[in-house]
Amino acid sequence: MRRHARPGPCFLYVLRMSGAEDLLKVGISADPVTRWSAFHRRWFEAFDLAHSPLVEAETRGDAQRLETALHRTLKAHACPVPLTMRAFAGGASEWFRGAATTASDFVAGCADAGFIVHADARAQVAATLHERQYLFASVLDQLAANARDGVLAPEQIDAVRDLAEAHRAFGADLSGLAPGDVLRMLGLHV
């Protein structure tokens, strides 16, 4: 099955895990926030976004070429997917241990070659979440409707709470997105 390329930029990401271990996930995506959220339900904490660069490429093909070159460069550092990551998210061959310096050098080379490099992914994430606040407000409305109808599962509350906390971690004011009773149901006091 062939995927159709989205118009617009595509990003090579070097996603660093939070914590003391030098562990990286390397991949490409036209929508890094959606991709990263597939790896871990609390992706915004699991990854050190301040030290996770994005290399912006004009096309998916350009991003794939960068990704392939970086994978080859890091081949000796390949490691298994961390147990804390969701296996169904894919990308099992794109994890690397002890490769931060080599990956940083590669990203610096991309900047030297004229690619736009976002050294700190937090600004990109904040902008994406801000653009999607209307979607999150719809999710909160559906949560409230499900609660009223008595069809709200605890897993749904947990998933929406994680989504809410991701938005809050990047500066969203949730009080304007949902009624107080919905926020209290999620355990989010504003």
DAGI-V66781 format. One line per field, one symbol per residue. psi: psi as a letter, one per 30 degrees, with the letter a starting at -180 (. if undefined). Layout:
psi=???
This chain:
psi=kkkkkklalkkkkjjkklafkikkkkalkfieeeeeffekfhefefkiffgjlkjkleleeeeeeeeeeeeeegefgkllkkfflkeffagfggkkkggeeeeeeeeeeeeffgkkkjfjfeeeeeeeeefgeeeeeeeeeeeeeeeefghjkeeeeeeeeeeeeeeefggkjfffflleeeeeefgjk.
